[in-house]
Amino acid sequence: MQSGAEWVETDGLGGFASGPVRGPATRRYHALLLAARHPPSGRTILVNGFEAWVETSGGRWPLTSHRYVPGVTNPDGSASVTGFTSEPWPTWSYRVGDGIELVHELVVLYGAPVTALSWRLSIRRPGVTLVVRPFLTGREFHALHHENNALQFDALETAGRVRWRTYDALPAIIALHNGSYGHDPQWYRNAQYDTDRLRGYDFAEDLASPGVLRWDLSAGEAIWVLGADLPEAGATLAEGVAADSALGGVRTSERRRRLRFSSPLERAGDAYVVRRGRGGTVIAGYPWFGDWGRDTFIATRGICIASGRLDEAVRILVEWAGHLSDGMMPNQFPGDGEQPSFNAVDASLWFIVAVHDLLQAATGRPRTIGARTRAVLVAAIDTILTAYARGTRYRIKASGDGLLAAGEPGLQVTWMDAKVGDHVVTPRVGKPVEVQALWLNALRIGAVFNARWEPVFDRGWAAFRERFWRPHAGCCYDVVDVDHEPGRMDGSFRPNQIFAVGGLPFGLLEIADGRRLVDAVEQRLWTPMGLRTLAPDEPGYLGRYAGGPADRDAAYHQGTAWPWLLGPFVDAWVRVRGSTADVRREARERFVIPLQEHLGQSTIGHIPEVADGDAPHTPGGCPFQAWSVSEMLRLERVLGLPSS
């Protein structure tokens, strides 16, 4: 059990519960009940956590740990944790006092902002009491909370039920229990979040505790079911529903749902698929990302399409098709009341690739995609290609050679999008290599439905081979016509060139050239946690992703390794070697297993966003990342490379 590892349980709406396996909360995002009030937006932390302890005639023993400024841990219950498993949901084992052993379970209900908790003695013995003190805030999930006179401690009690409402503008918190509640309002000041502190953010907040819940563990299982008073939670938390009935319903529903997934990784992928409007979308990563365009379409390929969840893929792609603007898909949906941003040249192209994958997977299954849905998706493809061909935002426009130019000074429009103040770290203005790979794939896909894209593809493909391939170096330029200056080249050795060979439906290079490129990428960029974003021998390489926001952003695409890039790399590696069973087996042993061996250091059952480019390749960034999981699933399903 990795003491620093984190777990997450999601509700399919954008809400979640998350925390460390042991020890105190280390992030502002660690929460017990985080609800999306307008799925998947309006994410609000209602219940941050709790302090729990066991009382007997022999004393009091903490089960939880909490940290306060200036770095004081009190209480420290980490030593009482003897085991943890995420199957079928987060479950802890404890040993306290004179041999008292307990089991604690936590499960989040899919489709509702409900977290159900329970504690039980492993061996029944008399005189054991469990006490839990909830910590409430009621804040936007990126923010921090501080003591104020507006917070309401009031509790509305009925038998087995407590209702708190910290602020009038927020949904109430409903707690079902089979114990007793004692009202005892307290402020717990200056809770300290160490990971936030190390990442250069504000790291202290004040927590409101309205009272304590008590259970006689000797009499049986302690049950506590928490939920936000929102329509999705209505049936579970309705008046008259007892705690044991609610817990039983949550467990039964979740056990059945989770058994439908064929592997733990597929179940992990499901955590990112959430509701948006009447359709679906993908949360780019937990705990802090929302739904981003390129992330959604990349993730849909592995999480939904490669995994056979075609109905979910349809809901996602149709929903996003409705947000096209001047041929561009949103880069992200910021939040309630904010307009989506469109500063991504590649998001629309990834959409076309995802539609292609969906249509291929649905071949022979006419009920999966009806005529109307197919027409919507095909029309979106043509709209995107038409807008890109004639020109749209940010100087995105097809050139006479058939390649796609994009970008303006001061803006970041590719996936390498870090910005420190006004400084774009990797501007890549001009004709970036992976954008050409996506553009040419999109043209070839679009030509199936409209022949006018065939000659554009032919010109672009010829120009790509002539202008990007570097025969003496055995690799591709990263950008040609830099800053829209004809003939100016950027030869930085980056992973973006891998998309000319793998990761997309159609490769752009001859097999021999592709083999040289893949071998060079393996030699200079591969790590057990994915591909580095810049070769270590290149100027500007940064091998550690650490420090404050500016330090991390500076390293984000300057050497930091990204697990999601393992997907296109292994795809390319297998393609140029003939895709035989022996080749796929070697790829799994050489690349997939090393990644597996690094997992569990930071996240349970998921794959993180990034890792250091330098050994030992410490994981970092967002701990639960959608496209990292998706690309591993795509390898598992499409290439026949089982991840476990």
RAGIKA-V664468 format. One record per residue. N is the residue number from 0. SS is DSSP state (A for helix, B for strand, O for the rest). PSI is psi in degrees with one decimal (* if undefined). D_FIRST is the distance of its C-alpha to the first C-alpha in Angstrom with 1 decimal. Layout:
BEGIN
N;SS;PSI;D_FIRST
N;SS;PSI;D_FIRST
END
This chain:
BEGIN
0;O;118.6;0.0
1;O;118.5;3.8
2;O;-28.3;6.1
3;O;-0.5;8.9
4;O;155.2;8.1
5;B;153.0;10.8
6;B;158.2;11.9
7;B;141.5;15.6
8;B;123.6;18.0
9;B;161.0;21.6
10;O;6.6;25.0
11;O;5.2;27.1
12;O;-7.7;29.3
13;O;-13.6;27.6
14;O;167.7;25.8
15;B;168.3;22.2
16;B;144.1;19.6
17;B;155.7;16.7
18;B;179.1;14.4
19;B;154.4;11.2
20;O;-42.4;8.1
21;O;158.7;9.2
22;O;178.9;12.5
23;O;162.3;15.8
24;O;137.1;17.0
25;O;-7.6;17.5
26;O;153.6;19.8
27;O;-19.4;23.0
28;O;-11.0;21.8
29;O;122.2;19.0
30;B;157.7;20.9
31;B;-36.1;21.1
32;B;101.1;24.4
33;B;115.9;25.5
34;B;141.7;28.5
35;B;108.4;30.7
36;B;-26.9;34.2
37;B;78.2;35.9
38;O;132.0;33.4
39;O;19.9;31.8
40;B;-178.2;33.3
41;B;36.2;33.8
42;B;124.1;30.1
43;B;131.3;30.0
44;B;117.8;27.4
45;B;-43.3;28.8
46;B;115.1;26.0
47;B;-41.1;23.6
48;B;-151.6;21.5
49;B;158.6;22.1
50;B;132.4;21.9
51;B;144.2;21.2
52;B;164.2;21.9
53;B;135.5;23.1
54;B;136.4;26.6
55;B;179.5;28.3
56;O;-19.2;31.5
57;O;-6.5;29.5
58;B;-165.9;27.9
59;B;131.9;25.5
60;B;127.6;21.7
61;B;144.5;19.7
62;O;-23.5;16.8
63;O;165.4;16.6
64;O;143.8;16.9
65;O;142.9;19.7
66;B;137.7;21.0
67;B;151.5;24.8
68;O;134.4;27.2
69;O;70.7;27.6
70;O;31.2;23.9
71;B;127.7;23.8
72;B;116.2;20.8
73;O;117.9;22.3
74;O;171.8;21.1
75;O;97.9;17.7
76;O;10.4;15.7
77;A;-31.6;12.3
78;A;-18.1;12.8
79;A;-13.5;13.5
80;B;119.7;10.1
81;B;-10.9;9.1
82;B;157.5;7.1
83;B;141.5;6.8
84;B;149.9;8.5
85;O;5.5;10.9
86;O;129.6;13.6
87;O;-7.4;16.3
88;O;170.0;15.2
89;O;124.5;12.6
90;B;126.0;12.2
91;B;147.5;10.9
92;B;140.8;11.7
93;B;153.3;13.4
94;B;121.3;15.6
95;B;165.6;18.5
96;O;-138.2;21.9
97;O;55.6;23.5
98;O;17.4;21.0
99;B;125.0;20.8
100;B;133.4;18.0
101;B;158.8;17.4
102;B;130.4;15.9
103;B;130.0;15.9
104;B;148.0;16.4
105;B;129.8;17.4
106;B;136.2;19.4
107;B;135.9;21.8
108;O;128.9;25.1
109;O;131.9;26.3
110;O;7.0;29.7
111;O;146.6;29.7
112;O;73.2;28.3
113;B;129.4;26.7
114;B;125.1;23.4
115;B;130.8;23.1
116;B;152.0;21.0
117;B;154.6;21.2
118;B;143.1;20.2
119;B;151.4;21.3
120;B;135.9;21.5
121;O;-38.1;20.1
122;O;120.2;23.2
123;O;132.1;26.3
124;O;153.0;27.8
125;O;159.0;30.5
126;O;28.3;30.6
127;O;121.0;27.1
128;B;136.1;27.3
129;B;134.1;24.8
130;B;133.3;25.9
131;B;130.2;24.7
132;B;109.4;26.4
133;B;148.1;26.1
134;B;120.4;26.4
135;B;152.5;28.8
136;B;-84.4;30.2
137;B;64.5;31.9
138;B;155.2;31.6
139;B;140.1;31.5
140;O;-16.8;27.9
141;O;-15.1;28.6
142;O;179.9;30.5
143;O;160.1;29.8
144;O;141.7;31.5
145;O;153.0;33.7
146;O;134.5;35.7
147;O;163.6;38.9
148;O;-9.6;41.7
149;O;-23.8;41.4
150;O;137.0;38.1
151;O;120.9;39.0
152;O;-9.4;37.3
153;O;141.4;39.5
154;B;131.5;38.1
155;B;113.0;39.9
156;B;137.1;39.2
157;B;175.6;40.1
158;O;119.7;38.9
159;O;20.2;35.2
160;B;133.4;35.2
161;B;140.2;35.0
162;B;123.3;35.9
163;B;148.8;35.3
164;O;100.8;36.7
165;O;-37.1;35.9
166;O;143.8;38.4
167;O;-32.6;41.3
168;O;-5.8;40.5
169;O;156.7;37.0
170;O;149.6;36.2
171;O;159.7;35.7
172;B;125.4;32.5
173;B;128.3;32.8
174;B;117.4;30.7
175;B;141.2;31.2
176;B;160.8;30.1
177;O;30.3;31.2
178;O;-134.2;31.3
179;B;152.8;33.5
180;B;135.0;33.7
181;B;121.7;35.3
182;B;124.9;36.5
183;B;75.4;35.7
184;B;135.2;35.6
185;B;146.2;33.8
186;B;131.8;32.8
187;B;105.9;29.6
188;B;147.3;30.5
189;B;45.1;28.9
190;B;134.6;25.3
191;B;133.0;23.7
192;O;104.1;21.4
193;A;-36.7;20.2
194;A;-40.7;19.3
195;A;-40.3;22.8
196;A;-45.6;24.3
197;A;-28.3;23.0
198;O;3.4;24.2
199;O;21.7;27.7
200;O;165.5;28.0
201;O;143.7;29.1
202;O;14.0;26.2
203;B;142.4;27.6
204;B;168.0;28.8
205;B;136.1;30.2
206;B;140.0;28.9
207;B;128.8;31.2
208;B;117.1;30.4
209;B;-21.6;33.2
210;B;-162.6;32.5
211;B;148.2;30.2
212;B;140.5;29.3
213;B;143.1;29.3
214;B;144.5;28.6
215;B;96.7;29.5
216;A;-25.1;26.3
217;A;-22.2;28.5
218;A;-12.1;30.6
219;O;-171.8;28.0
220;O;135.7;25.3
221;B;131.3;25.2
222;B;134.7;25.7
223;B;112.4;25.8
224;B;118.6;26.7
225;B;143.3;27.2
226;B;158.4;29.3
227;B;139.3;31.6
228;O;72.6;35.2
229;O;158.3;35.8
230;A;-36.6;37.5
231;A;-24.3;34.5
232;A;1.6;33.1
233;A;-51.2;36.5
234;A;-38.4;36.3
235;A;-36.5;32.9
236;A;15.1;34.0
237;O;153.7;37.7
238;O;135.5;39.9
239;O;-11.9;39.9
240;O;125.6;36.5
241;O;155.7;34.6
242;A;-43.2;30.9
243;A;-34.9;30.2
244;A;-42.1;32.2
245;A;-45.5;30.4
246;A;-43.6;26.9
247;A;-40.7;28.2
248;A;-41.7;29.6
249;A;-46.4;26.5
250;A;-45.4;24.4
251;A;-47.0;27.1
252;A;-45.8;27.7
253;A;-35.6;24.1
254;A;-43.7;23.5
255;A;-44.0;26.6
256;A;-44.4;26.0
257;A;-27.2;22.5
258;A;-15.6;23.9
259;O;-18.2;26.4
260;O;137.8;24.1
261;O;-13.6;24.0
262;O;157.8;20.6
263;A;-34.7;17.3
264;A;-37.9;18.6
265;A;-38.6;21.9
266;A;-38.2;20.5
267;A;-40.8;18.6
268;A;-34.1;22.1
269;A;-23.9;23.7
270;O;-24.5;22.0
271;O;-14.8;24.4
272;B;119.0;27.6
273;B;173.7;29.4
274;B;138.6;32.9
275;B;118.4;35.6
276;O;-128.9;39.0
277;O;0.2;40.1
278;B;-148.5;38.0
279;B;170.2;34.5
280;B;-176.4;32.6
281;B;127.2;29.2
282;O;124.4;27.1
283;O;-32.7;26.4
284;B;150.2;23.0
285;B;142.6;21.1
286;O;-6.6;21.3
287;O;-13.3;24.7
288;O;154.2;26.6
289;O;-147.5;29.3
290;O;121.9;31.1
291;B;145.4;32.5
292;A;-61.6;35.0
293;A;-40.1;33.9
294;A;-41.5;30.2
295;A;-45.5;31.4
296;A;-36.5;33.6
297;A;-45.1;31.2
298;A;-35.3;28.4
299;A;-32.4;30.9
300;A;-42.1;31.7
301;A;-46.6;28.3
302;A;-38.6;26.8
303;A;-58.1;30.1
304;A;-53.1;32.8
305;O;-24.8;30.9
306;O;5.4;29.0
307;O;10.0;32.3
308;O;63.5;32.1
309;A;-34.0;35.6
310;A;-40.1;36.7
311;A;-41.4;33.9
312;A;-40.8;34.9
313;A;-47.6;38.5
314;A;-40.9;37.7
315;A;-50.6;35.9
316;A;-37.3;38.5
317;A;-41.3;41.5
318;A;-48.1;40.1
319;A;-33.0;39.7
320;A;-27.9;43.1
321;O;-4.8;44.7
322;O;11.5;43.6
323;O;139.7;45.4
324;B;117.3;47.6
325;O;39.3;50.0
326;O;7.3;48.0
327;B;137.8;44.7
328;O;146.5;41.5
329;O;141.8;39.9
330;O;-38.5;37.3
331;B;159.2;35.6
332;O;106.4;36.3
333;O;-43.5;35.8
334;O;-171.1;35.9
335;O;128.4;38.4
336;O;-3.3;42.0
337;O;145.6;41.3
338;O;144.0;42.8
339;O;151.6;40.6
340;B;153.6;40.8
341;O;23.5;42.0
342;O;58.3;41.3
343;O;112.9;39.7
344;O;-28.3;41.9
345;O;-16.9;39.4
346;A;-45.4;38.2
347;A;-34.6;41.3
348;A;-37.8;41.2
349;A;-34.1;37.6
350;A;-45.8;39.0
351;A;-40.6;41.6
352;A;-42.1;39.2
353;A;-39.9;37.1
354;A;-42.3;40.3
355;A;-48.0;41.3
356;A;-42.1;38.1
357;A;-47.7;38.6
358;A;-37.0;42.2
359;A;-43.5;41.4
360;A;-27.7;38.8
361;O;1.7;41.2
362;O;128.1;44.1
363;O;3.3;45.6
364;O;70.4;44.0
365;O;-25.4;46.7
366;O;-19.7;45.3
367;O;-42.7;42.1
368;O;105.9;44.2
369;O;169.7;47.5
370;A;-39.7;50.5
371;A;-44.0;50.1
372;A;-44.6;46.5
373;A;-42.2;47.3
374;A;-40.4;50.2
375;A;-46.1;48.0
376;A;-42.5;45.5
377;A;-39.0;48.3
378;A;-38.1;50.2
379;A;-40.7;47.3
380;A;-48.1;47.0
381;A;-35.7;50.7
382;A;-44.0;50.6
383;A;-50.2;47.9
384;A;-39.5;49.7
385;A;-45.9;53.0
386;A;-42.5;51.8
387;A;-36.2;50.1
388;A;-41.2;53.2
389;A;-21.9;55.6
390;O;137.5;53.3
391;B;-156.7;51.1
392;A;156.9;49.1
393;A;34.4;48.1
394;A;32.0;50.6
395;B;116.5;48.8
396;B;140.0;51.6
397;B;134.6;52.4
398;O;171.9;54.6
399;O;-24.2;57.6
400;O;1.2;55.7
401;O;-7.2;53.4
402;O;167.0;50.3
403;B;120.2;48.7
404;B;152.3;49.0
405;B;149.6;46.9
406;O;152.0;46.1
407;O;154.3;47.8
408;O;138.0;47.5
409;O;-0.1;44.9
410;O;152.5;43.0
411;O;115.5;39.9
412;O;-2.8;40.3
413;O;179.6;37.9
414;O;-20.9;34.2
415;O;83.7;34.1
416;O;20.9;35.0
417;O;143.3;33.8
418;B;129.8;36.4
419;B;104.8;36.7
420;O;-123.5;39.5
421;O;-0.3;42.4
422;B;117.5;41.1
423;B;118.3;39.8
424;O;-45.3;37.5
425;O;80.2;38.1
426;O;-45.4;41.2
427;O;41.7;42.0
428;O;136.5;45.3
429;B;-120.4;47.5
430;B;85.3;46.4
431;B;147.5;42.7
432;A;-44.9;41.8
433;A;-26.6;39.1
434;A;-37.5;41.4
435;A;-41.0;44.2
436;A;-42.8;41.9
437;A;-43.9;41.1
438;A;-46.3;44.8
439;A;-37.2;46.2
440;A;-41.9;43.8
441;A;-40.1;44.8
442;A;-42.7;48.5
443;A;-37.8;48.2
444;A;-46.0;46.5
445;A;-30.4;49.1
446;A;-21.0;51.9
447;O;-31.4;51.2
448;O;-21.3;52.4
449;O;111.0;54.9
450;O;-14.0;56.7
451;O;-14.2;57.5
452;A;-9.6;54.1
453;A;-51.2;54.9
454;A;-31.5;57.1
455;A;-43.2;54.7
456;A;-46.2;51.9
457;A;-44.4;54.3
458;A;-45.2;55.2
459;A;-39.7;51.7
460;A;-44.0;50.4
461;A;-42.4;53.2
462;A;-37.0;52.7
463;A;-49.3;49.0
464;A;-36.5;49.6
465;A;-37.9;52.4
466;A;-28.0;50.9
467;A;-32.2;47.1
468;B;132.0;47.0
469;B;90.2;47.4
470;O;-34.7;48.7
471;O;-28.5;48.8
472;O;-17.8;45.2
473;O;34.6;43.8
474;B;-176.8;42.0
475;B;153.7;42.9
476;O;151.3;43.8
477;O;-38.3;41.3
478;B;136.6;44.2
479;B;158.8;47.9
480;O;51.0;50.7
481;A;135.9;48.5
482;A;29.2;49.6
483;A;22.6;52.0
484;O;112.2;54.0
485;O;130.3;55.3
486;O;-6.2;54.3
487;O;124.4;51.8
488;B;147.9;48.6
489;B;110.3;45.0
490;O;17.3;43.7
491;O;134.3;40.2
492;O;101.5;37.8
493;O;166.7;35.3
494;A;-10.3;33.3
495;A;-28.8;35.6
496;A;-17.5;38.0
497;A;-24.7;35.6
498;A;-11.2;36.8
499;A;-13.5;40.2
500;O;-40.0;38.8
501;O;169.4;35.8
502;O;-13.7;33.9
503;O;162.2;37.2
504;O;-36.0;39.5
505;O;126.6;42.1
506;O;160.1;41.9
507;O;-9.9;44.6
508;O;156.6;45.1
509;O;154.2;46.6
510;A;-43.9;44.3
511;A;-43.8;45.2
512;A;-40.5;44.7
513;A;-38.4;41.4
514;A;-41.8;40.2
515;A;-42.0;41.2
516;A;-47.0;39.4
517;A;-41.8;36.1
518;A;-38.2;36.2
519;A;-41.4;36.8
520;A;-43.6;33.9
521;A;-43.9;31.6
522;A;-37.8;32.9
523;A;-21.4;32.9
524;A;-22.2;30.2
525;B;137.2;27.5
526;B;164.9;23.9
527;O;-13.4;20.8
528;O;15.1;20.0
529;B;-165.3;23.5
530;B;137.7;27.0
531;B;153.4;28.0
532;O;-6.0;30.6
533;O;140.3;32.9
534;O;143.0;33.5
535;O;-24.3;32.7
536;O;6.3;36.4
537;O;147.2;37.7
538;O;138.7;39.1
539;O;2.3;36.8
540;O;134.8;33.5
541;O;117.5;30.6
542;O;-5.3;27.4
543;O;130.4;25.2
544;O;91.9;24.4
545;O;174.0;24.2
546;O;-161.0;26.4
547;O;179.1;28.4
548;A;-42.9;29.5
549;A;-40.6;32.4
550;A;-44.0;30.5
551;A;-41.5;27.9
552;A;-35.1;30.7
553;A;-30.6;32.6
554;A;-9.9;29.8
555;O;-44.4;28.7
556;O;26.6;31.1
557;O;33.8;32.1
558;O;-23.2;29.5
559;O;138.4;26.2
560;B;143.0;24.6
561;B;118.2;24.2
562;O;-32.0;22.2
563;O;-27.1;24.8
564;A;-12.0;27.4
565;A;-30.6;25.8
566;A;-60.4;27.5
567;A;-32.8;31.1
568;A;-50.1;30.6
569;A;-37.7;29.5
570;A;-48.7;32.2
571;A;-42.8;34.7
572;A;-41.5;33.6
573;A;-43.0;34.1
574;A;-47.6;37.3
575;O;-6.8;39.1
576;O;6.9;38.3
577;O;-4.5;39.7
578;O;28.9;36.8
579;O;168.5;37.2
580;A;-38.7;34.6
581;A;-39.0;34.1
582;A;-44.3;33.7
583;A;-38.8;31.0
584;A;-42.2;29.2
585;A;-39.2;29.4
586;A;-42.2;28.2
587;A;-46.9;25.1
588;A;-34.0;24.3
589;A;-33.9;25.4
590;A;-40.0;23.9
591;A;-46.6;21.6
592;A;-42.8;19.3
593;A;-36.3;18.8
594;A;-43.2;17.7
595;A;-38.1;15.2
596;A;-20.9;13.7
597;A;-12.8;13.4
598;O;159.2;11.7
599;O;-13.3;8.3
600;O;-35.8;9.0
601;O;-28.6;10.8
602;B;150.9;11.0
603;O;114.6;9.7
604;O;-1.8;12.5
605;O;-175.1;14.9
606;O;132.8;16.4
607;O;173.9;17.3
608;O;-48.8;21.0
609;B;174.4;21.4
610;B;161.2;20.2
611;O;141.0;22.1
612;O;-28.6;24.9
613;O;148.4;24.6
614;O;146.3;21.9
615;O;23.7;19.0
616;O;53.5;19.3
617;O;129.5;16.9
618;B;151.9;16.4
619;B;-169.1;18.6
620;O;-150.9;21.0
621;O;124.1;20.3
622;O;-22.5;16.6
623;B;101.6;17.8
624;B;127.9;21.0
625;A;-50.5;23.3
626;A;-21.5;25.1
627;A;-47.5;22.1
628;A;-42.1;21.0
629;A;-45.5;24.7
630;A;-30.5;25.6
631;A;-38.1;22.9
632;A;-38.3;24.3
633;A;-39.9;27.7
634;A;-43.0;27.0
635;A;-41.9;25.6
636;A;-44.8;28.7
637;A;-40.5;31.6
638;O;-1.8;31.1
639;O;38.1;29.7
640;O;82.2;26.6
641;O;136.8;23.8
642;O;-8.8;20.4
643;O;*;18.7
END
